[in-house]
Each structure stands twice: as C-alpha cells, then as structure tokens.
Amino acid sequence: FFKCKLLYKYFFQKKWALILLAMFFFFMEMKCSRTSPTNPEKEVDGKAWQVVKSFPHDTLAFTQGLLVRDGFFYESTGLYGKSSLRKIKISTGEILQIQSLPANIFAEGLAFDGMNFVQLTWLNGIGYIYEPDSFSLKNTFAYKRQGWGITYDGHFLIMSDGSDSLFYWDPISLIEIKALGVTFDGVPIEHLNELEFIDNQIWANIWKSDSIAIINPGDGIVATWLDMSGILSAGERTATADVMNGIAWDEITNAIFITGKLWPKVYQIQLPESQ
C-alpha cells in the first residue's frame, strides 16, 4: 500500500509538471507569433492589397532606393562597381539618365528633399547631394552610421542603418537631430531598410522579409503590417531575383509602387482605403 501511494504521488506530480511545461511552451509560442518581425500579426493581410499595374524593371538593378518625381522613377542601385543614380520612364522601364558611382562605392537609399537628391552609401560613410535635373554632384558629406534607407517628411531627412531605430537629420546641416526607436507590441523591430514617407507615416522594408512596416512617426510604433508575400510570383521570379526592397509614392496620383533587388517588375498596388 505504501509503495502504491508513492507511485501515485510520483505520477501525479509528473503529470502536473508536464501540464505546466506544456502551458509554458503554449504561451511562449503565442508571444512569439505576435511579436516576431518576420511573421507579424497583420492588420492588412496578403489578400487586402491588390496589384493595379506592373511595369518593367531592369533585372540588373540592385534596388536600394526608389522614389517618384515629376512622373518618373528615380532609383539608387547598389553593389560595388554597379552603383548608380537613375532616371527611369515608368511605363517602359527605360533608363533615361544615369550617374554611375566609383567602383569602390556601394550606393544605398535615395531621397528628394525638395531641392536636391540625397544618396547614401552602405559602408563608405559618404553621402552624395545631386542637382535633380542634371545629376551634377553639388556636394558630399560624411556620416558615421551604415547607410541603408532614407526619406524626407517635409521637414527632416529620416534614415535607417539596419538597426531598430530611425535617425532624423536636419536637411541643411545634415546633423542628426534625434533617434526614433521602432517597436511592435513593445518589441524592437530590426533590419529597417528602404524608407518612404506616405500620408504622414513611414513605410519601411524589413531586410530579408516580405513585410512592410507602416510606422507612426510620433512614437515609432508599427501601426500596420503589409504582408507582400506572393507579389512577385514564382513564374515572374528570375534566378537572380533578390529580396523585396523599394517603396515609392506618387503624391500627385497617390500611386504606391513596390519592387525588389534585381526584380523584373515594379508593381503599383492599391490598399482597401483607397479602393
């Protein structure tokens, strides 16, 4: 009888230990599924957006920055020996104008500050300022961080360095004014990449992800996730196609464009609120 009691006590305790362990892993799984930046809880899912049109894109263009100005795409392309600033006809993908960078430069994000194009570099610590029509180099400037993405909100240049923060620069002095941490459910969101300021929100590609974070610039909280998986179909994907990177907004027509590094197309998308 005594042995039976011991066995009963042993199995009873073991049973509850297993139950508690299972509950622990269940809640951890729930937490991870809500906070993972690579698989976020989405307010706008993959079925909510739709492709309105698609346009040809140079499959040799390693897209690091994309914007719309006066009805044309302007694109910054990366890779050593292949970096450039380009003016592109949207409807055909034709390169109308190009400024190649030195072979030792790896170009990154691109912004238009209302007067000039501002182009970042990855590890070179050098930024370029161009006259927007001629692409003539007006100036260069130095900065200490890695250069990833950059955009302009009408007051400040906002840049990313691949971390979980965005950095605000004075557009004249190019001095850093403040840093803004980006979070979702209290968890920092890392690998912020190409940026675009759209309707008073910051859109950010997440490196090596099909997700776009739509960020409230007031507090850095991700208000909405866009799951763009599937926008480049298997049939359209070339052997060299790399990650999604490139968001552009035409403020005049309210058109939003999405592309990626070495992708064959640029996609114009539409969200539910604009349908």
ZADO-203931 format. One line per 5 residues: number of its first residue (from 1); their letters; for each residue x, z, y of C-alpha. Coordinates in pm, whole numbers. Example, Ala and Ser with C-alpha at 12.3 -4.5 7.8 and 13.67 -1.06 7.14 Angstrom:
<recs>
1	AS	1230/780/-450 ~ 1367/714/-106
</recs>
This chain:
<recs>
1	FFKCK	0/0/0 ~ 282/86/239 ~ 452/-248/173 ~ 125/-428/239 ~ 93/-257/576
6	LLYKY	447/-358/666 ~ 381/-717/565 ~ 56/-722/762 ~ 230/-580/1068 ~ 513/-833/1035
11	FFQKK	286/-1136/1011 ~ 53/-1005/1283 ~ 343/-965/1524 ~ 488/-1302/1427 ~ 151/-1469/1478
16	WALIL	118/-1334/1831 ~ 478/-1422/1910 ~ 410/-1782/1808 ~ 90/-1789/2014 ~ 270/-1657/2322
21	LAMFF	553/-1905/2270 ~ 306/-2194/2241 ~ 129/-2081/2559 ~ 462/-2066/2742 ~ 553/-2424/2649
26	FFMEM	200/-2542/2732 ~ 217/-2406/3087 ~ 572/-2537/3132 ~ 455/-2883/3028 ~ 165/-2862/3272
31	KCSRT	400/-2762/3553 ~ 648/-3039/3478 ~ 377/-3303/3459 ~ 256/-3202/3804 ~ 591/-3182/3977
36	SPTNP	810/-3448/3819 ~ 901/-3703/4087 ~ 936/-3975/3822 ~ 588/-3915/3682 ~ 393/-3766/3971
41	EKEVD	32/-3663/3986 ~ -106/-3961/4172 ~ -375/-3971/4437 ~ -362/-4351/4428 ~ -306/-4482/4078
46	GKAWQ	-181/-4812/3943 ~ -532/-4960/3941 ~ -616/-4874/4301 ~ -386/-5121/4475 ~ -407/-5493/4422
51	VVKSF	-177/-5787/4486 ~ -319/-6011/4757 ~ -46/-6275/4754 ~ 305/-6326/4625 ~ 591/-6511/4790
56	PHDTL	922/-6648/4660 ~ 1223/-6418/4682 ~ 1589/-6500/4630 ~ 1689/-6367/4287 ~ 2045/-6327/4415
61	AFTQG	1931/-6093/4694 ~ 2012/-5731/4610 ~ 1747/-5595/4847 ~ 1847/-5281/5035 ~ 1623/-5310/5340
66	LLVRD	1321/-5522/5431 ~ 1109/-5550/5745 ~ 874/-5788/5925 ~ 934/-5900/6283 ~ 754/-6184/6463
71	GFFYE	616/-6326/6140 ~ 944/-6340/5949 ~ 1111/-6120/5689 ~ 1444/-5966/5780 ~ 1639/-5843/5482
76	STGLY	1956/-5647/5424 ~ 2124/-5731/5094 ~ 2390/-5525/4922 ~ 2677/-5548/4672 ~ 3042/-5589/4762
81	GKSSL	3120/-5946/4857 ~ 2749/-6035/4880 ~ 2615/-5812/5158 ~ 2427/-5980/5440 ~ 2158/-5972/5707
86	RKIKI	1899/-6248/5665 ~ 1602/-6403/5841 ~ 1355/-6544/5589 ~ 1047/-6763/5609 ~ 779/-6555/5440
91	STGEI	576/-6836/5284 ~ 867/-7013/5115 ~ 1148/-6758/5088 ~ 1377/-6999/5273 ~ 1679/-6834/5433
96	LQIQS	1667/-6945/5796 ~ 1960/-6741/5925 ~ 2229/-6529/5761 ~ 2507/-6299/5875 ~ 2749/-6219/5594
101	LPANI	2941/-5892/5596 ~ 3306/-5837/5499 ~ 3374/-5828/5124 ~ 3461/-5457/5131 ~ 3120/-5363/5280
106	FAEGL	2817/-5265/5071 ~ 2516/-5303/5302 ~ 2211/-5078/5277 ~ 1896/-5011/5483 ~ 1772/-5206/5784
111	AFDGM	1558/-5105/6083 ~ 1445/-5260/6411 ~ 1444/-5005/6692 ~ 1254/-5220/6940 ~ 1571/-5374/7081
116	NFVQL	1822/-5420/6801 ~ 1863/-5436/6426 ~ 2039/-5133/6281 ~ 2201/-5181/5940 ~ 2354/-4908/5725
121	TWLNG	2629/-4924/5465 ~ 2647/-4723/5144 ~ 2988/-4553/5130 ~ 3171/-4717/5419 ~ 3039/-4473/5680
126	IGYIY	2980/-4761/5922 ~ 2658/-4882/6081 ~ 2605/-5218/6250 ~ 2396/-5298/6558 ~ 2287/-5660/6598
131	EPDSF	2116/-5862/6868 ~ 1793/-5953/6685 ~ 1771/-6324/6761 ~ 2131/-6440/6733 ~ 2252/-6174/6484
136	SLKNT	2554/-6129/6708 ~ 2724/-5796/6647 ~ 2676/-5572/6951 ~ 2838/-5256/6823 ~ 2933/-5044/6524
141	FAYKR	2902/-4670/6479 ~ 3023/-4407/6235 ~ 2826/-4151/6036 ~ 2923/-3901/5767 ~ 2649/-3935/5505
146	QGWGI	2591/-4202/5246 ~ 2366/-4471/5388 ~ 2055/-4557/5184 ~ 1735/-4636/5377 ~ 1644/-4643/5745
151	TYDGH	1329/-4696/5952 ~ 1206/-4642/6308 ~ 899/-4438/6404 ~ 885/-4548/6768 ~ 1093/-4251/6882
156	FLIMS	1365/-4185/6625 ~ 1559/-4368/6360 ~ 1493/-4199/6025 ~ 1750/-4244/5748 ~ 1790/-4138/5386
161	DGSDS	2107/-4066/5190 ~ 1968/-4045/4836 ~ 1900/-3672/4860 ~ 1569/-3489/4909 ~ 1598/-3498/5289
166	LFYWD	1537/-3743/5571 ~ 1752/-3739/5883 ~ 1631/-3815/6235 ~ 1871/-3990/6472 ~ 1846/-4046/6844
171	PISLI	1824/-4429/6867 ~ 2054/-4447/7171 ~ 2329/-4198/7088 ~ 2279/-4224/6708 ~ 2332/-3848/6692
176	EIKAL	2146/-3661/6419 ~ 1861/-3458/6571 ~ 1711/-3288/6268 ~ 1671/-3297/5892 ~ 1336/-3304/5713
181	GVTFD	1311/-3185/5353 ~ 1067/-3381/5136 ~ 861/-3196/4874 ~ 566/-3237/4641 ~ 390/-2924/4511
186	GVPIE	683/-2728/4652 ~ 940/-2925/4451 ~ 1209/-3124/4639 ~ 1185/-3500/4584 ~ 1530/-3650/4540
191	HLNEL	1661/-4008/4547 ~ 1471/-4110/4861 ~ 1575/-4469/4916 ~ 1437/-4757/5125 ~ 1201/-4644/5403
196	EFIDN	919/-4792/5610 ~ 712/-4621/5880 ~ 348/-4727/5826 ~ 49/-4590/6018 ~ 227/-4266/6116
201	QIWAN	352/-4199/5764 ~ 688/-4254/5599 ~ 682/-4468/5287 ~ 983/-4419/5060 ~ 1103/-4592/4748
206	IWKSD	1232/-4346/4489 ~ 1551/-4482/4333 ~ 1512/-4595/3970 ~ 1138/-4531/3988 ~ 822/-4739/4019
211	SIAII	677/-4475/4252 ~ 644/-4488/4629 ~ 612/-4156/4812 ~ 392/-4155/5123 ~ 528/-3868/5330
216	NPGDG	375/-3667/5613 ~ 645/-3672/5885 ~ 523/-3341/6026 ~ 610/-3126/5726 ~ 782/-3356/5476
221	IVATW	510/-3311/5214 ~ 425/-3610/4996 ~ 60/-3675/5076 ~ 12/-3960/4829 ~ 195/-4131/4546
226	LDMSG	167/-4501/4472 ~ 239/-4593/4112 ~ 362/-4952/4137 ~ 448/-4993/3770 ~ 348/-5336/3649
231	ILSAG	362/-5508/3986 ~ 649/-5718/3851 ~ 503/-5843/3523 ~ 707/-5895/3209 ~ 659/-6268/3248
236	ERTAT	797/-6264/3602 ~ 1085/-6028/3533 ~ 1417/-6206/3505 ~ 1710/-6081/3300 ~ 1890/-5966/3615
241	ADVMN	1594/-5804/3796 ~ 1687/-5453/3910 ~ 1485/-5160/4050 ~ 1198/-5178/4296 ~ 1337/-5143/4648
246	GIAWD	1192/-5290/4963 ~ 883/-5200/5168 ~ 781/-5392/5479 ~ 481/-5363/5710 ~ 349/-5624/5950
251	EITNA	199/-5409/6223 ~ 10/-5708/6367 ~ -172/-5813/6049 ~ -149/-5475/5870 ~ 1/-5651/5567
256	IFITG	223/-5445/5336 ~ 494/-5612/5127 ~ 679/-5482/4821 ~ 984/-5624/4641 ~ 1291/-5519/4447
261	KLWPK	1658/-5589/4396 ~ 1708/-5939/4253 ~ 1331/-5980/4210 ~ 1185/-6333/4208 ~ 892/-6243/4432
266	VYQIQ	774/-6038/4728 ~ 422/-5901/4681 ~ 164/-5843/4953 ~ -52/-5550/4842 ~ -380/-5404/4957
271	LPESQ	-494/-5042/4929 ~ -854/-4921/4891 ~ -887/-4802/5250 ~ -800/-5150/5379 ~ -1025/-5339/5138
</recs>
